[in-house]
Amino acid sequence: MSFNIREAVLSLERHASEQGWDQPIRMYALVPTADLVAREPHLAEMLGLPGEADPGDLTPVEQEPLPGDVPLEEVLGRIMWPEAVAGCALVMERLVVRGSDETLDPPREGDAAAWAREQPGAEEVRMVAGVLRDGGRYSALRMRAHDSADQVLNGEDLIPGLTAALALTFEED
């Protein structure tokens, strides 16, 4: 079965855009829409499905909020998905510094976020990364300074570190 990870990621990107900036990290299970509707027929109307679901469609199911006091890598390392989940996706905002691979040391006291925004080349971005159990991946990236649908970057290998971390949630120990 070939699932449409691209459409699932771009749909989540549009959804995140509608919610605006400064949102917490959100994690989604990607469930085959046809399986979901077969188990829960009342969801077809709620999802706006006119008839039978396309076998390649995925429905994002938002998960409980991730703990804010634990590093993301550690949280992802603890996640295990049931077999019914075909993939997962993560929506997160980050501050990046363009044109630099230098590590910046934020001040130990005060507003680290405000300090980061003041750094030369600082850019706020929203990343949406999705992976499938079978290895498929797709990502989208929107810069706050270029906040329009036609400026969203997207592709299979756009955020390789994040998609690799998400793929680990499907590996069996």
Salt bridges, closest charged atoms under 4 A:
GLU7 OE2 - ARG14 NH2 2.64
GLU13 OE2 - ARG126 NH1 3.79
GLU13 OE2 - ARG142 NE 2.53
ASP22 OD1 - ARG144 NH1 3.13
GLU40 OE1 - HIS42 ND1 3.77
GLU62 OE2 - ARG26 NE 2.96
GLU74 OE2 - ARG78 NH2 2.50
GLU83 OE2 - ARG133 NH1 3.81
GLU123 OE1 - ARG98 NH1 3.23
GLU124 OE1 - ARG144 NH1 3.00
ASP147 OD1 - ARG142 NH1 2.78
